[in-house]
Amino acid sequence: MSTTREHPEDVPEHFAQAWNRGDAAALADLFVPDADFVNVVGLWWRDREAIHRAHDYGLRVIFPGSTLRVSGTRVRPLGEDAAVVHCRWSITGQTGPDGASVSRRSGVFTFVVQRRHEGWSAVAAHNTDRVSGAETHVADEGGLSPADYRA
């Protein structure tokens, strides 16, 4: 397994590899020290250490033994030393609050990456779930629910 990040698209691939090993330190090392990370529910971690702590907790408590796959990667260069990288992701093996296994989830990742001396590194990441058949969420007193206005 290569640890070099010669291309922007190496960042999400290495993210998935670190995730699948349960290695929050290697995952956090993909980010610059003052990186930003917004997760699927809008939690915003504002540096590498916070990204490490959050993923260390998540990989031990919420996603132990889970498998993350990335696919459909698209790179949009922003000059020679920066790019936006989008990819689809899917995950199996999440553990619910009750300890039961959760169904497969999927979503989209956005990484903003920069070429640095150690290779391409993420300066920001945003992760969102995909909800089949929905266009948006509707908020009510019960929380958020997926909605499709075309129906």
N, C-alpha and C positions, 0 to 999 in steps of 0.2 A: 504494500500500500504506500503510495507516494504521499509525502507531506509537503511537497513543493506546490506553490500556487502560481504557476506560470501564466495562467489565463483567468480572466474574471469569472468564468463559469466554474472554476475550481472551488470557489468559496462555498456555494451551496452543496457541492458534492462532498467537500470536507466537513461541512456542517452535519450532513447526514451520517457520514462515517463516524464522527465523534459522538453523535447522538446514539447511534446503534451500539457503540462500545460503552455507553453510559459515562462518557468522559467529559464532564462539564468544563474542566480546565482546558482541554484541547479545543473544545467548542468556543470558549471565551477567547482563546488565543487567536482566533480568526478575526477578531475585532481590534481596532486601534484603541488605545487607552481611554479616550474620551468619546467612544462610540455611543450611539443611541439605538435602542431596541424597543419596538412596540409589539406586544404580543396580541393574540387573537381576541382578548377581551379589553384591550386598550391600556394594559399596564405598561408603563414607560420606564425602562431602565436606562440610566444616563451615563454609565461608564462601564468599562470592561469588568471591574470587580462586581458591580451590581448584576451584570449579565451572567457572570459566573455563579454568584449566589443563587439567583433565581433558577438557573438551569440545574445547578447541583440539587436543589430542593426538588424541582420538577422531575428530574431523572430518577431520584430515589423514591419519591412519594406518589407521584401521579403517573409516571411513565416507566416504571422499572421493567426492563426486559422488552420494551416496545421496539418496533421497527419503523423507521422513517425512510421513505423513498422519495427522491426528487426526480422530476422528468420535465420534458417540454421547456428546457431552459432557453431563454432568449436574452441576448446581450445587446444593449444599446450603448455604444461608446460615447463618451463625453470628452473627447480629446484623446491624447495618447495615454494619460495616466489616471483616467477616471471612467467609470461605466455604471450603468444601472443594469442589474441582473434580475430578471423575473424567472420564476420556475413554479411549476405545480408541485405539490407535495401530497403524500398520503401517509397515514400512520395507522398501525395496528398495535394492539397490546396495551392500550391505555387502561388504567385501573380507575374505576369510579369511586366516589366517596364511600360507598358501601363495601368496597373491595371486589366487586364484580367486574368482569371484563367489559369494556365499552366497545361498541361497533367501530368499524373502520371510519376514519375521518379523512377529509381531504381539504386542500386549500391552496392558496397562492402566497409565495414569499416574494418580497422585493428587497434586494440588497443594493445599496449604493457602495461601490468599491473603489479603492484607490491603489495604484501601483506604488509600493514602498520597497525598501531595500530587502525585506524578508519575503517579498512577493505580493500578490494582491491581498488586500485586507478590507474588511467591511468597516465603513464609517457609520453606516446606519442600516437597520433592517426593520421591516414591517411584515407581520405575518397575519393572515386572515383566513378564516374558514370559508369553504364554499358550501352553500346550501342549495341542493338541487331543487329546481322548480321555483325558487324564490327570487324576487327582484330587490327586496329590501327587508328591513325589520320594522315592526310597528311596536311602539312602547305603550303599555297600559299598566294598570296597578299590579298586574301579575308579572311584569318584566317585559322582555323582548320576545317577540314571536316572528318567525319568518312570514313574509307576505308576498303574494303575487297579484298585482293589480290587473293582469291580463285575464284572469279567470272570470 
